């Protein structure tokens, strides 16, 4: 399969409509491509940027009647109009529009023959507000959190042992819903990582959280944490999930150092950190914030694998 055929297959799979500004096609065909849910053929579609303000074709697609795919567009003005109308738009730079400025777009691609399917899928999920699946293990799926996970979060923290070491959601559910929505919109998009949900593959229930956040006062280092629901503890799930997440971080995220903090009395977490290759940091700094907490470090060198 050559690169053009491969790209065609990838775009058809995700229902991506390509709108290059340097190929002239009938405006009605462009409108049909956006409006018709059965239009899945990969063919370049044009609405020239110069024709947008008063064209009949533009009037046909002003409302977002087709938003289940992605629109790959190389005309900045057209991209801006489509974005304002509610379409999921990705900018496309090539030799014929070098230097074009796409305002408001989250993603702009070039050399699209070299963009793999996973990248398109992740862009699709981000623009459609769908959670990224980070990894799967034998028993669990680790994915980004969803607002629909809120009830599961309350159940996760409905545990005296968890509350002893970790701060859970507050009693105001509406406020917690807003906080979770903000976290999903800002943290995942900004950092590309965060605290993810742990999902039981059999029941599809939220049974834990695991992940990273920037560590205070440590340049580029991140803080690592996890929590597994009470009724799933003692089954090796914590080690299964945390081991997989750390391996993912080493391969793809390239953190120069990972820091974990745990209570001196949390013997289960201390044993797990030992098994994961963390080493206790023996510094007076450890007691400056909370004398009951211990700090653990895992250092490694590596580059982020994009």
C-alpha positions as a printed Julia matrix, in Angstrom:
306×3 Matrix{Float64}:
   0.0    0.0    0.0
   1.57   3.33  -1.02
   1.49   6.41   1.21
  -1.41   7.98  -0.69
  -3.55   4.85  -0.39
  -2.61   4.48   3.24
  -3.6    8.07   3.97
  -6.86   7.57   2.09
  -7.67   4.53   4.22
  -6.86   6.37   7.44
  -9.0    9.35   6.55
 -11.96   7.23   5.46
 -11.79   5.32   8.73
 -12.24   8.57  10.66
 -14.57  10.22   8.13
 -12.1   13.04   7.57
 -13.0   15.5    4.87
 -10.1   17.24   3.2
 -10.58  20.77   1.93
  -7.45  21.95   0.09
  -7.64  25.5   -1.2
  -5.52  24.82  -4.27
  -7.94  22.42  -6.02
 -11.15  23.76  -7.52
 -14.26  21.62  -7.26
 -17.95  22.44  -7.3
 -19.14  24.24  -4.17
 -22.25  22.08  -3.92
 -20.06  18.99  -3.69
 -18.25  20.61  -0.78
 -21.56  21.25   0.94
 -22.66  17.65   0.33
 -19.42  16.3    1.74
 -20.05  18.11   5.0
 -23.77  17.47   5.19
 -24.18  13.87   4.03
 -23.43  11.33   6.79
 -22.95   8.64   4.14
 -20.29  10.59   2.29
 -17.17   8.66   3.23
 -15.11   8.8    0.03
 -11.75  10.44   0.45
 -11.67  13.12  -2.2
 -10.28  16.65  -1.97
 -13.08  19.19  -1.62
 -12.73  22.9   -2.25
 -14.42  26.04  -1.11
 -11.99  28.77  -2.2
 -11.3   31.21   0.64
 -12.06  34.11  -1.69
 -15.57  32.76  -2.3
 -16.61  32.31   1.33
 -18.27  35.62   2.3
 -21.07  35.61  -0.26
 -21.09  32.16  -1.81
 -24.2   29.99  -1.99
 -22.09  27.0   -1.07
 -21.04  28.66   2.18
 -24.68  29.35   3.08
 -25.36  25.63   2.69
 -22.81  24.66   5.35
 -23.08  27.46   7.89
 -24.73  25.22  10.48
 -22.8   22.25  11.89
 -24.79  19.46  10.23
 -21.76  17.2    9.97
 -19.49  17.05  13.02
 -18.84  13.32  13.42
 -15.49  13.46  11.63
 -12.64  15.89  11.16
 -12.22  18.57   8.54
  -8.64  18.98   7.36
  -8.51  22.47   5.9
  -5.67  24.53   4.43
  -7.55  27.84   3.98
  -7.25  29.92   7.19
 -10.37  32.01   6.58
 -12.45  28.94   5.76
 -11.07  27.16   8.81
 -12.04  30.1   10.99
 -15.58  30.12   9.58
 -16.0   26.38  10.01
 -14.67  26.55  13.56
 -17.12  29.34  14.41
 -19.96  27.21  13.01
 -19.05  24.33  15.32
 -17.06  22.05  13.05
 -14.04  20.06  14.3
 -11.3   21.59  12.13
  -7.59  20.81  11.75
  -5.31  23.16   9.84
  -3.13  21.84   7.02
   0.15  23.48   5.99
   1.87  22.56   2.71
   4.19  24.11   0.14
   1.38  26.11  -1.46
   0.26  27.85   1.74
   3.54  28.09   3.68
   3.32  30.71   6.39
  -0.48  30.59   6.65
  -1.77  31.57  10.11
  -4.67  29.53  11.5
  -6.43  31.43  14.26
  -8.15  29.5   17.04
  -7.27  25.98  15.86
  -5.9   23.53  18.41
  -4.09  21.47  15.77
  -2.24  22.3   12.55
  -0.59  19.48  10.58
   1.97  19.29   7.81
   3.38  16.35   5.82
   0.11  14.54   6.43
   1.29  11.35   4.68
   3.55  10.88   7.7
   0.82  11.4   10.31
  -0.16   8.02  11.72
  -3.67   6.8   12.47
  -3.16   7.04  16.24
  -2.47  10.76  15.93
  -5.64  11.31  13.89
  -7.63   9.31  16.4
  -6.29  11.31  19.33
  -7.03  14.61  17.58
 -10.51  13.29  16.76
 -11.1   12.34  20.4
  -9.78  15.66  21.74
 -11.91  17.78  19.39
 -14.97  15.64  20.12
 -14.36  15.77  23.89
 -13.78  12.04  24.12
 -11.3   10.57  26.64
  -7.96   9.28  25.41
  -7.21   5.66  26.24
  -3.69   5.7   27.67
  -3.05   1.97  27.95
  -4.62  -1.36  28.77
  -3.44  -4.08  31.11
  -4.68  -7.62  31.6
  -7.53  -6.48  33.84
  -7.8   -2.71  33.44
  -8.04   0.21  31.07
  -6.29   3.45  31.97
  -7.98   6.41  30.3
  -8.65  10.09  30.81
 -11.4   11.0   33.23
 -14.92  11.9   32.06
 -17.54  14.04  33.76
 -19.67  10.88  33.91
 -17.02   9.42  36.26
 -18.1   11.73  39.1
 -20.29   9.17  40.87
 -17.48   6.65  40.57
 -15.07   9.15  42.15
 -17.31   9.52  45.18
 -17.46   5.76  45.57
 -13.69   5.52  45.16
 -13.11   7.9   48.06
 -15.91   6.52  50.25
 -13.33   4.72  52.32
 -11.82   5.68  55.68
  -8.41   4.3   54.71
  -8.31   6.34  51.49
  -9.52   9.49  53.24
  -6.8    9.07  55.84
  -4.08   9.57  53.24
  -5.81  11.33  50.33
  -8.22  14.22  49.94
 -11.35  13.23  48.05
 -14.17  15.24  46.44
 -16.15  17.63  48.61
 -19.85  17.41  49.5
 -20.97  19.92  46.85
 -21.43  17.68  43.81
 -22.18  20.51  41.42
 -18.96  22.26  42.38
 -17.04  19.01  41.99
 -18.61  18.52  38.56
 -17.35  21.96  37.53
 -13.88  21.22  38.91
 -13.73  17.9   37.05
 -14.88  19.53  33.82
 -12.23  22.22  34.18
  -9.56  19.62  34.92
 -10.45  17.62  31.82
 -10.5   20.68  29.56
  -7.32  22.31  30.85
  -4.94  19.77  32.31
  -5.11  17.01  29.69
  -4.94  19.45  26.81
  -2.14  21.54  28.32
   0.17  18.86  29.69
  -0.81  15.74  27.75
  -0.93  13.87  31.05
  -2.61  14.11  34.44
  -4.49  11.81  36.77
  -6.29   9.17  34.75
  -9.13   6.81  35.55
  -8.57   3.09  36.1
 -11.43   1.09  34.59
 -12.2   -2.57  35.29
 -12.34  -4.25  31.87
 -15.05  -6.69  32.98
 -17.48  -4.34  34.73
 -16.46  -1.05  33.02
 -16.53   0.58  36.48
 -14.14   3.23  37.68
 -12.01   1.42  40.25
  -9.08   3.8   40.69
  -6.99   6.76  39.69
  -3.34   6.9   38.66
  -1.08   9.42  37.04
   1.15  12.45  37.3
   1.12  16.16  37.96
   3.87  18.8   37.96
   5.78  18.63  41.23
   6.04  21.81  43.25
   9.5   23.32  43.29
  11.13  20.72  41.06
  11.87  21.74  37.48
  10.41  19.22  35.0
   9.97  16.54  37.68
   6.47  15.2   38.25
   4.55  13.82  41.18
   3.19  10.29  40.88
   0.15   8.92  42.7
  -2.5    6.24  42.63
  -5.6    5.0   44.43
  -7.42   1.69  43.96
 -10.97   1.18  45.22
 -11.28  -0.71  48.48
 -13.05  -3.78  47.06
 -10.3   -4.21  44.43
  -7.33  -4.08  46.77
  -5.26  -7.12  47.64
  -5.52  -8.5   44.09
  -2.31  -7.09  42.63
  -4.16  -4.48  40.57
  -2.21  -1.56  42.03
   1.11  -3.08  40.95
  -0.28  -4.12  37.56
  -1.54  -0.63  36.77
   1.24   1.48  38.31
   3.92  -0.64  36.66
   2.28  -0.21  33.26
   1.83   3.54  33.75
   5.47   4.03  34.76
   6.61   2.03  31.73
   4.41   4.25  29.56
   5.9    7.38  31.13
   9.45   6.18  30.54
   8.76   5.39  26.9
   6.55   8.29  25.88
   6.66  11.16  28.38
  10.37  11.42  29.1
  10.17  12.81  32.63
  13.69  13.29  34.06
  12.46  12.34  37.5
   9.33  11.08  39.22
   8.53  11.87  42.85
   6.08  10.04  45.07
   5.05  11.02  48.57
   3.39   8.73  51.07
   2.57   8.66  54.75
   5.12   6.91  56.96
   2.37   4.57  58.16
   1.17   3.62  54.68
   3.21   0.41  54.57
   1.39  -0.96  51.51
   2.31   2.05  49.37
   5.88   2.05  50.68
   6.28  -1.61  49.7
   4.81  -0.91  46.26
   7.15   2.04  45.67
  10.09  -0.18  46.6
   8.96  -2.79  44.07
   8.58  -0.12  41.36
  12.16   1.05  41.72
  11.67   4.16  43.84
  14.27   5.1   46.41
  13.66   6.91  49.67
  15.04  10.45  49.72
  16.89  11.1   52.94
  16.79  14.86  53.24
  15.81  17.3   55.94
  13.58  18.88  53.3
  11.3   15.9   53.7
  10.06  17.09  57.07
   9.68  20.75  56.15
   6.13  20.39  54.86
   4.73  17.43  56.79
   6.77  15.33  59.24
   4.48  12.35  58.61
   5.26  12.21  54.89
   8.16  10.47  53.17
   9.44  11.31  49.71
  10.51   8.76  47.12
  12.41   9.37  43.87
  12.72   7.49  40.65
  15.27   9.04  38.29
  16.01   8.03  34.74
  17.32   9.67  31.62
  15.51   9.5   28.33
  13.77  11.51  25.7
  10.11  11.78  25.01
   9.12   9.35  22.26
   6.75  11.2   19.96
